[in-house]
Every structure is written in C-alpha cells, then in structure tokens.
Amino acid sequence: EGEKTVVIELRVDKADVGKVIGKQGRIARALRTILSAMGRKTGKRVVLEILE
C-alpha cells in the first residue's frame, strides 16, 4: 500500500485460476470494478493482481 495506490494480491491454486478469471475475464473485470469503486470512496487507486 502506498499513499495513493493499494495493491491487492489474490493467490489462487493453478487449478482455480480459470474459475477466478472467468469466461473472457468477466469475473476478474467485475472484481476490479468493485475494487475501483471502493478506491474512489477512499481516494486511492486499487489494483488487483491474480497470482498462482
């Protein structure tokens, strides 16, 4: 976490990466949208990183 940016690392098993990302990245995009809205309320930029 920095002054204006928060990085959230989501660690998932290799077998579950596809489920978390979803078809055409829809689930990952939805998660990023929710985090972005949360960041706007706090005045920070929120970044989601999906890691294996």
C-alpha positions as a Markdown table, in Angstrom:
| # | Residue | x | y | z |
|---|---|---|---|---|
| 1 | Glu | 0.0 | 0.0 | 0.0 |
| 2 | Gly | 1.3 | 3.4 | -1.0 |
| 3 | Glu | 0.0 | 6.9 | -0.5 |
| 4 | Lys | -2.4 | 6.8 | -3.4 |
| 5 | Thr | -2.3 | 3.2 | -4.5 |
| 6 | Val | -3.4 | -0.1 | -2.9 |
| 7 | Val | -2.3 | -3.4 | -4.5 |
| 8 | Ile | -4.4 | -6.5 | -3.6 |
| 9 | Glu | -2.8 | -9.8 | -4.4 |
| 10 | Leu | -5.3 | -12.7 | -4.9 |
| 11 | Arg | -3.5 | -16.0 | -4.6 |
| 12 | Val | -5.3 | -19.0 | -6.1 |
| 13 | Asp | -4.4 | -22.6 | -6.9 |
| 14 | Lys | -3.4 | -23.3 | -10.5 |
| 15 | Ala | -6.5 | -25.4 | -10.9 |
| 16 | Asp | -8.7 | -22.5 | -9.9 |
| 17 | Val | -7.2 | -19.6 | -11.9 |
| 18 | Gly | -9.6 | -20.1 | -14.8 |
| 19 | Lys | -12.6 | -20.1 | -12.5 |
| 20 | Val | -11.4 | -16.8 | -10.9 |
| 21 | Ile | -10.7 | -15.1 | -14.2 |
| 22 | Gly | -14.0 | -16.4 | -15.8 |
| 23 | Lys | -15.0 | -16.5 | -19.4 |
| 24 | Gln | -13.4 | -13.7 | -21.3 |
| 25 | Gly | -12.2 | -12.2 | -18.0 |
| 26 | Arg | -15.7 | -11.3 | -16.8 |
| 27 | Ile | -15.3 | -12.3 | -13.2 |
| 28 | Ala | -11.8 | -10.6 | -12.9 |
| 29 | Arg | -13.2 | -7.5 | -14.5 |
| 30 | Ala | -16.2 | -7.4 | -12.1 |
| 31 | Leu | -13.8 | -7.8 | -9.1 |
| 32 | Arg | -11.7 | -4.9 | -10.4 |
| 33 | Thr | -14.8 | -2.8 | -10.9 |
| 34 | Ile | -15.9 | -3.3 | -7.3 |
| 35 | Leu | -12.4 | -2.6 | -6.0 |
| 36 | Ser | -12.2 | 0.6 | -8.2 |
| 37 | Ala | -15.5 | 1.8 | -6.7 |
| 38 | Met | -14.2 | 1.2 | -3.3 |
| 39 | Gly | -11.0 | 3.0 | -4.1 |
| 40 | Arg | -12.9 | 6.1 | -5.3 |
| 41 | Lys | -14.6 | 6.4 | -1.9 |
| 42 | Thr | -11.2 | 6.3 | -0.1 |
| 43 | Gly | -9.5 | 8.4 | -2.8 |
| 44 | Lys | -7.0 | 5.7 | -3.7 |
| 45 | Arg | -6.3 | 3.6 | -6.8 |
| 46 | Val | -6.9 | -0.1 | -6.1 |
| 47 | Val | -5.1 | -2.7 | -8.3 |
| 48 | Leu | -6.0 | -6.4 | -8.3 |
| 49 | Glu | -3.2 | -8.9 | -9.1 |
| 50 | Ile | -4.3 | -12.5 | -9.6 |
| 51 | Leu | -1.3 | -14.8 | -8.7 |
| 52 | Glu | -0.9 | -18.6 | -8.9 |
